[in-house]
Amino acid sequence: MRAQTAVSRQPATFRSYDPRLEPIAAKVLAQERLDFNDGLSLYGSSDVLAVGWLANHVRERLHGDVTYFNVNRHINPTNVCVAACKLCAFGRKKGDPAGYTMALEEAWETAASGYSEAVTEFHIVGGLHPDLPLEYFLDLVRGLKERFPQVHIKAFTMVEVAYLARRAKLTIEQTLKKLRDAGVDSMPGGGAEIFAARVRSIICDHKIDGEEWLETARLAHKLGFRSNATMLYGHIENDEDRVDHLLKLRALQDETGGFQTFIPLAFHPENTALDHLPVTTGLTDIRQIAVSRLLLDNFAHIKAYWQMLTPKIAQIALRFGADDLDGTVIEEKIYHDAGATTPQGMTRKELCRLITEAGRVPVERDTLYHAVTRTEDSFIVAV
């Protein structure tokens, strides 16, 4: 069974010097849905502590003091990519000396190397390679399942699936079924960026558009996949674009119920074509966590991705609506290529310390949020 998370709380009293937040607070405390204009008010309010208070109220109603983390391993099989997105510092064109593509044996060895604790999840994303066939990725997953049958495989963004389908001359549904049959268990949430066409045409015009991302997620959920969802913020988008993005995700979640976790991703401009833009501030980061928690009332979990936020901001986010810190990761390439200075990985002990010092209770989970109990040489998942 799932970990018991909710705890009883004293009746809440809301106070703010921003009158725009009063009607929003009334809705939140009554567990009523917020609308587009409410979202704009949350982004526009100077009383970020009051916004955070409301988000924390929802977080504690849903999860009490529990904060989730997992022991996972990121695998990026290639950085060769046909796209040339302005937001990206990871992708390389075919023939670039900095490009790489793992042979299957190398990818399987990468999965097994570098860490002594047994992982419960492989997180697999990469570039849109011009030559690698769908069969390469199917064999990659099959090989991982053969070698690590106990590990959950969370693999391939909606963007990657749509690209692989086009290259293989298959429908997206057919491609998803092949991935499922090979052993993909769930899907990450990357590539969503910002759904607004105006923004997407500038930062990632080589990717599928927002409606295609949502349709691919819809098909995945109907086939039984659970997935995450993301939003890349802190570049050229405005508050209207952010609210629009969140509400489109909320609408799809109403329809399918297939999203597990929402992950706001802070844009790192270094080494990208948008490197003239400033990095996000801590205030922007914690506000984004809080607004996400308040608008996405049908998402169970909001993640503070410590790799992008820094561990310190991620700790604070646990009081602004976040209930998950992601995992140990081990080696992360995409955001470190864009200038992230956070560690490449973190141990279970370090994650637990971050959570405990924030006044929360750490609970190790698997990908589907079942509690994991560790023994000396193995782990048990409570389903």
N, C-alpha and C positions, 0 to 999 in steps of 0.2 A: 504494500500500500504506500501511498505518497506520504511524505513527512507532514505531520500536523503543524500548520504554520500560523493560523490566525490566533490571536489572543484577545482577551477582553480588555477594552480601553475605557477610560473615564469619558463622560460626555465632553465633546470638544467645544472650545470657545475660540472663535476666530476674531482677530483684530488686525486692521490694516489702515494706514493713512491714505490709501488709494481707494476712493469711493467706487471706482469701476469694478473692484474685486468683490464688493459686498454681494451683488446678485449672483456672481459666480460661486462664491462660498456657499450661499444658500442652496444652490443646485448640487454642489459637491457633497455637502453634508446630508442632503436628502437623497443622494445617490441617483440624481437625474443627469441626463446626458447634456454635455456642453455642445454649443454650436460654433459655427465659423467665427462669428463676431466675438464670442467668448475667447476663442483661441487668439485672435488679434489682441484682445485686451491683456491676456496673460503675457504675450510677447512684449507688449508695449508698456507694461507696468514697471515703474521704478522700484516698487516694493517687492524685490525678488525674494526676500525672506518670507513674506506672506504667501507668495506663489509656492515656495518650497514647503511651507507649513501645510498647505492644502494637499500637495502631492504626497507628503509624508503621511498625512492622515489616510489617504487612499492606500498607500503602500502598507501601512500598519494594519488597516482593516483587512487587507488581502493576505498578508504574510507575517504579521506580527513583527518580531525582531529577526526572523530567519533571513539569512543571505546565502544564496546558492553559489557554488563554484564547481568546476569539474576538472578532471585530469585529462587533458586533451593534447593532441599532437597535430600541428599544422603541416600540411604537405602541399607545396606549390610545384607541380610537376614540370611546368614550363613558364618562362616569362616572355616567350616569343608570341607576338600578338599582331593581328592584322589591323587592329584599331589604332588610332592615334589620339586618344582622349586627352584633352588639356588638363584634366584633373589627375592624371596618372604619372607616377614616377617609376612604376614597376615594369611596364611592358617595353619590349624591344622588338625592332623589326627583324625579320629573317636576314641572317648574314651579319648582324651587329655582333662585334666581338664580346659584348657584355650579355648577349643572349645565351640561354641554356635550355636544354630539353633533357629530362632524365630518361635514360633507358628504364624499362620496367623493373629490372633487377635493382637498379639504383634507387628507384622510388620505394620499392619494398624494403631495401636496406635502410633508407631514410626513416621509414616508419618504425623500424625496430631499434634505431640507434639513438644515443644521446640522453637516455633517461632510464633510471633504474626502476621507477614505479610503473606499474601496469596502467596503461591508459584505458579509458572507457570510450574514447571517441577519436576518430581521425577526421580532421576538417580539411577538405581538399578543394582548392580553387586554383585557377591559373589563367594564362593568357589564351586568346583565341588563335590557336596555331593554324597557319595556312595549310599545313601538310598532314598533321596527325589525324588519322581517321577515327571514327567513333569506336572502332574495335580496340584501338589503343587504350581508350578510357574504360571500356568494358573489361579488357584484360587486366588493367590496373586494379580495378575494384575486385574482380574475381580472385586475383592473386592475394590481395589483402585479406579477403574473407577466408581463403584457404589457410593462410599463415596466422591470422589473428581472428578466429571465428567469434570470440567473445566481444570484439570491439565494434561499436556502432560506427557506421560510415556516413558522415554528413558531407555530401559532395555535390559540387557543380551548381553555380548560380543560375538563375533564370536566363541570364544573358548567355551563359555557356551552353545551356540546353538548347536554346533557340538557334544558336550558331551551329551546334553539332547536328541538329535536325536538318538545317538547310544544306549543310555539306553532305550529309548522308542521303539527301533527297527523301526524307521521311517526314511525317507529321510530328509535331511536338508530342502528341500523345503516344505515338509509336516509339519515339525516342525515350520518353519517360518510362515506358513499359520495359524497354530493353535495359535501361539503367537499373530499374527496380529488380528485374530478373537476375542481373549480374551481382546485385548485393548492396546497392545504395539504399540506405535506410531512411534518410531524411535529407533536407536541403538547406544550405545556408541562405542568408538573405541579401547578399551583396548584389551590386549592379543596379539597385533601385535609384540611387543617387537622389535626384529631385525629379518628380514626375512632370513638372511644368515644361511644356514644349519650348518656351522661350529660353529657359535656362539650359535645358538638355541639348538644344541645338548648338550651344556655345561650348559646354564643358564635355559633352560625350556624344557628339553627333554620329559617331560610328557604331553606337550600340542600338539595340532595339529601343523603341520609344516607350513611354510610360505605360500606355495601354497594353502594349505587347508584353511588358514585364508582368502586369497584373493578370493578363489572360494566361500566361504561362504558369503563374502561381495558382490560378484558379484550376487549371487542368491538373497540376500536380496534386493539389489538395483533393480533388475528386477521385484521383487514383489511390488515395490513401497516404500520400506523403505528408508529413508535417514539415514546416519550414519556418525559418526566421524571416524577419523583414528589417530593412535598414533605411536610413536617410542620411545622406551626406550634407552637412550644413557648414556654414562659415566661409562661403565663396562668393558667388554673385547672386544668390537667391535673396528674396525678401521675405518678410513675415507672411504675406499672403501665400507665397509659394510653399512655405513650410506647413502652414495650416492645411492647405489643399492636399499636400502629400499625406499628412497624417489622417485626414478624413477619408481619403481614397483607400488607404489601408484599412481603416475602421469599417468602411462599407463592405470591402471584400471579406473581412473577418466575420461580419454579420452573416454573409452568404455561405461561407465555407467552414469557418471555425478552424482552419488549418494552420494558422500562425501560432507559434509558441511564444516567441520572444521578439521584442522590438529593440533594435540597437541603434541609437543615434551615433553617427560617426563624424567626429570633428575633422574638417579638412586640413591636411598638412600641405601647404603650398610649395615647400622647398623641393627643388629638382623637378618641378612640373612647369608647364607653359604658363601657369598662373602664379609664378613665384613672386610677382609683385604685390600680391595680396597679403595682408597681415594674418598671422595665426589667430585662432580663436582665443578669447580670454577665458579665465576660469568662470567669470560671471556668465558668459554666454553658454558655457558648457553645462553648468548646473541648472540654468534656466531651461535649457533644451531637455534635459532629463525630466525636470518637473512638468513642463508643458506636455511632454509625451505621455507621462503617467496620467495626467488629467484628461487629455483628449482621447486616449486609447483605452476606453473603459472596458473593452471586450478582449484586451490582451492580458494574459495572466502575468507576464513578466516583462520588466524593463531592465535592460542590461547597461551597466556602466563598464564599458570596454576599457580596461585599465591600460592596455597597450597604447591607445590613442589619447586617453585623457590624462595619463600619468597616474600612478597609484595614489598620490595624495588627493587629486581631484576626485578620483573614483571613490575614495573613502568618504568624502563629503557628500558625494552623490547618493550614498546610502541613506542620507537624511533628506534627500530631495526627490524621492520617488523610486530609486533603483533598488532592486532586490537581488541582483545577480552581478557578479564581477567577471564572468567568463571563466577562464581556466589557466592551467599552467603553461599552455601554448608551446613551449620549448624553443621553437624557431619561427619567427614571423618575418616575412620578407616584404610584403606589399607596402606596409606603412613605414617600415624602417628605410626602404628605398626613398620614401618621401620625406625623410628627415626626422622620423620619430627617434627620440633619444631614450626611450624607456628600455628596460631590460628585454632581452630576447625571450626570456621565459621566467617563470617564478615557481617555486616549490609549493607543495601543499601547505607546509608549515608557514611560509611567508604569506600566503593568501589568508590563512586562518588568523594570523596576527593582525593583518590589515582589517579584517572584518571584526575581530574581537575588540580592537582598540577603538573602532567606530561605535561600540556599544551594541553590536549585533551578534547574532548566533550563527556561526558557520555551519552549513550543511552541504556536504559533498553530494553531488547529483550525477546521474547519467544524462544523456542528451535529452531524454524525454521527462526529466525532472523526477525520476524515481530516486529515492535516497540510497546512497552507496555506503555500505559498512565495510571498513578495511580490517583485514587480518594481517598477520605478518607476511604472508606470501600470496595473498589473493584478495579478492573483494567479492562482496555479496550485494546484489541489487534487490532492494525491496520493491516488488511490483504490486 
